[in-house]
Amino acid sequence: MISKDEGFLVDFKEEKEMSIFIGGAWPYANGSLHVGHIAALLPGDIIARYYRMKGENVLYVSGSDCNGTPIGIRARQEGLSVKEIADRYHQEFFHAFQALGFSFDEYTRTDLMHHHEVVQRIFIDLYQQGWLYDKGVEQAYCENDRQFLPDRFVEGICPVCGQKARGDQCDHCSTVLDPTDLLEKRCKLCGHEPVQKTTTHLYFSLSKFQEPLETLLNDHKGKWRENALQLTKRYLEEGLHDRPVTRDLDNGVEVPIEGFRDKKIYVWIEAVSGYLSASMKWAAEHEGDWKEYWRGDTTSYYVHGKDNIPFHSIIWPAVLMGVSEGNLPDYIISNEYLTLEKRKISTSGNWAVWVKDLLGDYHADSIRYFLTINAPEKRDADFSWREFIYSHNSELLGALGNLVQRTVKFYEKEFGHTIFISSVEKDVSEKVEETFRSTGRSIEEGSTRQGIEELFEFIRWSNKRFDEKKPWNVIKEDREEGREVLEEFVFIICNLRNLLQPFLPFTSSSLTEQLSLNEQPGWCQVSLPLKLNIANTSPLFNRIDLDVIEKERTKLG
């Protein structure tokens, strides 16, 4: 159980008018997180923080995927148990997300009994409703290892694009596969070519959901990312096929149906059910009502990478339809891929920037800023050490940090710690309102990159205004007018404290402390009159030496 004392959960008890559900994809607990994982998941936290600031009722859940083949492979490689591997990476993920400021209401794991029980109830419901049926099938079998092979234990060539692929999906062209589809098949465990043997599995009647899923797609053309729309459209045009929902695995949720109890529920249907099981777990532990987010007037967001699109746009909606559960996905926030120094991230080749290492050397908000302003929303984006360092020095330090530092230090030097702001010029107030509106609209639409671009356009506008106002000259001629000019920029900074909170929460907290702001930040312009006290004038960010760029590059590979 995750406790509030660990500083990870967010608890809001005010009365709300609207419910927002946000589901972040569940990373496999078989290896460390890299920047690509964070780039895909970060929009979820930004959206959650924004809606909480608006006073909406938010439930934001995710967890570690501790079932299925990938963890079994890692366990075999290291000679450890599946649980030992899952425990190691779940704890690593938990602390990484915590350090990055992710504000999950529930971050759990799929190997808990609670999750297993919820998944089994969903499975039984699908079976009783007639959506599951048994079928004899040919499945890959390794005679050398004497076992049926899970899909990810079979590797070969994708018959669609000709690239290397796993038995469940081709990461290159996003085709959903069956191991029997692969060319030049090999067992991942021993390298031998597997044979085909007959076995019986339960299948999900996915083809029967063709029309309702087409309707779902057509109804959400303005809310799903373009890649989700196009990929889902492709699958539907090709025609949906029934999919197996059981597999011969050691690690996973046991099938609760007689005749199949020696098998496990296929991870592609089990993992997405975690959104519901996590909601129920949160409700049980916080005296909440999970139905409020699944059966009421709720807007739902699903945040993940491109490779997870079909599971969120086809599989999960079909499962929800099958069990007559409401609130199908409203927004699908599916990022394209993040490359590293213009090359595809490769965990096996150590061509990756590991989150645990990044957090040890850099400000969490520097990471959040770069992965948001360079988010692969519409096309692949690149993580470059040069761009990462330069963005920190020029945007966070040079634009944001400089605006705050020269305003606050100058005011303290001339007028002391206490600030009282009674009014500001109309164009400043209008610019602030415009920024709240445009940035908020972008966040609600799932375009967090556009949102932070609009926010930093406002910061650049403010810096330009500071240079044009020249308070250092005004103060020499008229101290009271000089004070009013500086108060206006303090007002801007107070609003920046609010605007920054969804994107850069640690920086927002620093501004709260620096200016002794008592009220919790809301998504609105701060009210006047406003009395403040400068607690400190410490810089928000420090400059990073450019020599770091080459030092970091040498660690790759």
N, C-alpha and C positions, 0 to 999 in steps of 0.2 A: 504493500500500500504506500502511495506517495503522500507524504504529509505536507500540510501548509508550511510547517516550520522549515522545510527545505527550500522555501522561497521560489517554488516553481509554479505553484497553482495561483490562479487569480480568482478572487471571491468578490462578486458584486451582488448586493442585496436590494438595490433600489427597484422600484416598480418599473417594468418595461412595457412598451407597447408592441414590440416586434421581436420575433425570434430569429436568430441567425445561427445556422449550423455550418461549421467548417471542419472538413476532414482532410488531414494531411496524410499523404501516402506513407506507408509503413516500410522503413528501410529494413532490408534483410540483415539479421544479426550474424553475419558470417564474415565481416570484414569492416575495417574502419571507414568512417564517413570521409568523403572528399568534397571539394568545393562544388562539384556538380550536383551532389545531393542537396546541399544548402541552397543553391541557386533555384532548384526546383521547388523547394518547400517553403522558402522565406515569404513568398506572397501571402501564405496562409496566416502567418503571425501579424503581418501588416494589416490585413483585412480584419482580423480579430480585434486588434488594439483599436483600430479606427471605430468599429461599431460599438465597442465598450465606451469609448469617449463620447459617442452620440447618445449613450444611455440605453442602447438596445440590449436585449437578452441574448447573450452569446454562449454557445457551447463549441469549444474548439478541442478536437481530440485527434490522437494519433497513437503510435506505439511501435514497438520493435516486432518485426515478423520473425518469430522463433521456430516456425514449423517449416516443413518442406525440405527439398533436396539440397539447396546451397549450403545449409548449415551442416548437413550430414557429410557433404564432401569435405568441408573444412575440418570437421571432427576426425574424419579418417586420415586426412593429411597430417594432422598434429598428434594423432594417437590419443585424443581426449574424448570425453563423452559429449553428446549433443548439448546437454545442459550446461556443461562447463563453457562451451563456446558461446552459447546463447547468453549466459550470465555475464561473461566478459564484455561482449559487445553491447548488450542492453545497457549496462552501467556506463559504458563509454558514451553511447548515444545520449543517454539521459543527461550526463554532465555537460556534454558538448552543447546540447540544445539549451540547457540552463545558462551556460556561460554566454551564449549568443542572444539571450533574452527572449527565447520562444516562450510564449505565455499560455501553454496548453492548460486547459481545465482538467484534462485527463491524458496522461501519457502512460500507456500500459504495455502489455506484451501478449502474444498469441498463444503462449504455452501455459497460461493460467487456466485453472479448472473452470473459472467463470466463463472465459471465452469459449472453451470447448463445449460447455453446456448450452450456451446461446446458439452456437453454430449447429449443434446437433438438433436443437429445437427447430431451427430454420430448415434443416435437412429433412426432418420428419414431416414438417408441414408441406414442403415441396413434394415429398413422396406421397403423402395422403391426398394431396390435391391432384395427383396424377401427372405431375410434371417430370417425374423420374421413371425410367424403365430400364430393365436389365437387357444386356446385349452381349453376345459372344463376339470377341474381337481378337485380331492378331496383334500381339504386343511384342516389343523388342525383349529378347531374353538372351542373357550372356551365359553361354555354356561353360565358359572358363570360371566365372564367379558364381555360377549356379543360382541365378536370381533374375526375376523380371526387373527390367531397368526403368526407373523413373525417367520422365522426359528429359530432365536436365543431365541425366547420366548418358544420354545418347547425343553425339555430336556428328556433324557431317556438313554437306553442302546444301544451301537453300535452293530448292527447285525453281524459285521465282527469280532471284537475282544472282545466283551463282556464288554468293559469299558464304563464309563459314557461319554456321548457325547451330543453336541448340535444338533439342527435340520439341520444345514448346513454343518458341517464337524466334523469328529472325530479327535481331536488333538493327540490321542494316536497312531492311525494307519494311519492317513492322508487320510482316505476314505472320498470322497465328498458324502454328504448325502442329502436326502430329509426328512422332518419331518415324513412322512408316513413310512419311513424305520425303525425308532427307535422302540425299544421294551420298554415296561413299560413307555409310554409317560406321561409327566406331564407338565402342564402349569407353566412356570417360575413365573408368576405373583401371582397365587393363590394356586398352587399345585394340582388343580383338573385335572383329566384325560380329555384331549380334545376329541371332536368327529370329524368326518369327514363331511364336507359339500362341495357341489359342487360350484365352482366359475370359472370364465374364466380369463385366463392370456395369455399374449404373450410369445411365446417360441422362443429361438434362435436355428437355425438348426445346432447345433454344430457337429452332426454326419456327415454332408456333408463335413466337413473339415478334416476328418480322414486321407486321403491320403496326402494332403499337409502338415499336421502337422507331419506325419511320416517322410516325406522328410526333414522338418525343423530339426527334432530330429537327423536324420542320418547325416545331414550336419554340426552339431555343437557338435559332440561327443568330440572334443578336447577343447571345449570352455565352456561348461556347467559343473557345479559341478557334481560330481558323483551321489549325492542324487537327483539332478534334472533330470539327465539322467534316473536313475533307476525308479523313481516315475512316470515320464512322460511315459516311456516305459510300465510300468504296466497299466496305464490308457488306453493307446492306444491298448495294447493287449486285455484288457477287452472289448474294443469297446466303442467309445464315444456315449453318449446319449444326445439328445436335452435337453436344460435346460431352466427353466422359467426365464424371464428377467423383469417381473413386480411382485410387491408385494403390499399387503394392508398395507401400512405404513403411519404414520403421518409425519415422518421426512425423507426428501430425495428429489430427483429430480422428478418433475412431468412428467408423460408420455405424450408426445406431439401428441398422436394419438387419434382420435375420438373414443369414446366408452371405453376408458381406462384412461381418464383424472382424474378419482378419485383415481388412483393408482400411485405408485412411481416406478422408475426404480430400479431394484434390485442392491444392493450395489456391488455385485461381478463383474458386468459389468460397473458400474458407477465409482467406485473408481480407477480402473486401467486406465480409460480414463483421469484421472487427470494428467498423464504424458504428454499427448498432450495438455490439457487445460493449464497446468502450463507453457509449452513451449510457447504457444500463448500469455499468459499473460506477460511473460518475454519480448517477442518480441515487444508487444505493448508499453511497458513501457521503453524499452531501445533502440528503433529504430533498433531492430535486425530482423533477418529473421529466423523464426522458421522452415521453409521448409528446410533450410540448414542442420538441424539435423534429418529430417524425410524423406527427399526425395533425398538427395545428397549422397556423398561418406562418410558415417558416420559409426563409430564403436559404438555400443550401449552396455551399461552395465546396468543390473537390479540387485539391491542389496536388499536382504531381508532375512527373516528367513525361515526355512524349511516348516512351515505351509502355506506359501504363494506361494509355487512352482507351483501348477496347475494353479493359476491365471496368472502367468507370462509365463509359458511354453505352456499352452493350450488356456486359455480364451483370453488373450490379443492378442496373435498372430492371433487367429481366428477372433477377432474383426477387427484387422488391415487388414487382408486379405479381410474381408467382405466389408470394405469401400475403398479397393484398396489403402491403405496408405503404403508407403514403410518402409524400415529399421526395419525388424523384429529383435527380441532380438539376439544379437551376443553372449554376455557373460551373463550367469545367475550365480550370486554370491549368493548362497543360503546356509547360515550357518545352522548347526545342532543346538541343544538346548544348552543353558548355564544353568547349575544347580548351586545351592548355598549351599555350605557346604555339598555336595553329596546328596542333596535333590532337588526335582523339585521346581522351584520358584512358590510361591502361593501368589498372590496379596491379596486375601481375607483373608488369614491366616497371613498376614504381614511377610511371609517368603520371603523377598525381600530386596535388597539394592537399595534404591530410589536414582535416579540420583541427584535430588535437594539437598538431604542431603549429598551425596558424594562430590558434588562440594563445599559445604560449609566448608569441612574439609581437602580436599586433592587437590594437584596440578592437574590441568586438564591433563597435559601430563603423570602423573602417572596413571591416569585412561585410557588414550589412549594407553599407553604402555602395561599395563597389559591385556587389552581386545584385543589387537592385538597379542601379543606374546602367549596368551592363547586362541586365537580365535577358536571356534568350527567348523573349516573348513571341516574336514572329519569325525569327530565323536563328540559326546557331550563333552563339556569341563566344568570345575568347577570353580566357583568363591569362593575362600577360603580367609578369612581375613588373615590367616597366610601367604599364598602365596602372597597375594597382598602387604602386608607390607614388606615381605622379598624381593620381586622382586624390590620394590622401593629402599630399602637400599642397596641391593647387585648389581643390574644392573644399575639403574639410578644414584644413589649416588656413589656406590663403583666402578663401571666401567667407565661410561661416565663422571660423575661429577668429579671423582678423576683425570682422564686423563686431563681434561681441567684445573682444579684447580692447579695441581702441575706444569703443563707446564707454564701457564700464570703468576702465582705468582712468580715462579722461575725466569722466564725471566725478569719480571719487577724489581725484587729485584737486579738482577745482571747487567741488561743493560738498564733499564729505560722503558719508555712507547712506544717509536718508534721502529717499526720492519720493516726491509727490507729484503725480501726473493728473492734471485736471482735464486737459483737452489736447487734441492733436489736429493737424490740418485735415481737411476733408479728403484730399487725394490720397493721403496715407491710409485713412480708415477704409476708403473704397478699395484700395489695392489689397489690403488685408482681407477684406470680405471676399473679393474676387478670388484670392488664393485659396481660402478655405473652400469656396464653392467648386473651383476647377479641380483642385487636388482631391477633394472628397469624391467628386464624380468619377474621377479616374480610378480611385481605389475601389469604389463600389462596382465598377465595370471589370475589375480584375486587372487593370492596366497599372500596376504599381510602379513600373518604370516611368510611365508618363507622369504619374503623380509626383514622383521625386524630382523629375525634370522641372515641373511647374513650380515646385517648392524652391528649388535652387535658382530658378529664374527670378523669383522674388528676392532671394538673398543677393543676387547680383544687382538687381534694381536698387536694393537698399544701400549697397556699397557705393553705387554710382551716385545716389542721392547724397550720401555722406560726403563724398568728394566735392559735389556741387555746392552743398550748403556751407562747407568750410567752417565748421564750428570753432576751430582754432583761431580764425580771424575774427569771427563774429564776437567771440567772447572778449576780445581786446577792446572793441568799440562799445559793446553793450552786454554786460555780464548777464542780465536777466534774460535778454533775447538768446544769448548763448546757452543758458540753462534750458530754455524751452526747446531749443534745437536738439540738445542732447536727450532731453526727456522723451522727445518724439522717437528717437532711436532706441531708447530703453523700452518704450511701448512696443516697437517692432520686435525686439528680442523676446519680450514676454509672450507675444503671439507666436514667435518661432518656437518657443518652448512647447506650445500646444501642437503646432504643425509638425514638429519633428518627432513627436512621441511615437506614432506608429512605425516610423522608419528607423529612427536612431534613439531608442528609449533611454540608453545610458547617458547620452548627451543631453536629452531633455531633462533627465534627473539632475545632471550637473548644473543646468541653468536654474532649476527649481531651488537648489541649494544655494547657488551663487547669489540669487536675488531674493532669497527668503520668501518665496512664493508659497502661500499657505493653501490656497485652493487647489483641488485636484484638477489636472488639465482636462478641459472639455473641447469638443470640436466646434469652437466658436471664438469670436473675437473677445479678448479680455475686456471687462467692464471698467469704465471710468466713473468716478475718480479712483486712482490706484495708488496705494502707499506701499513702498518697498524699502528694503534695507540691504545694502550690498554686504554680503557676508565674506566674500573673498574675490579676488581678481585673478585667480589662477587660470592659465590658458586651458582651453578645452582640449587642444591637441598639441603634440610636439612634432617637430619636423623629423622625417625619416631620411637618413643619409642615402644618397643615390648609389653608394657603393654596395648597398644591400641587394640591389637588383641582380648583379652578377653572382653574388654569394648564394642567393636563393636559386638561381638557374643551375648552378653547379650541382645542387642536391638532386635534381631531376634525373630519373633513369638509373 
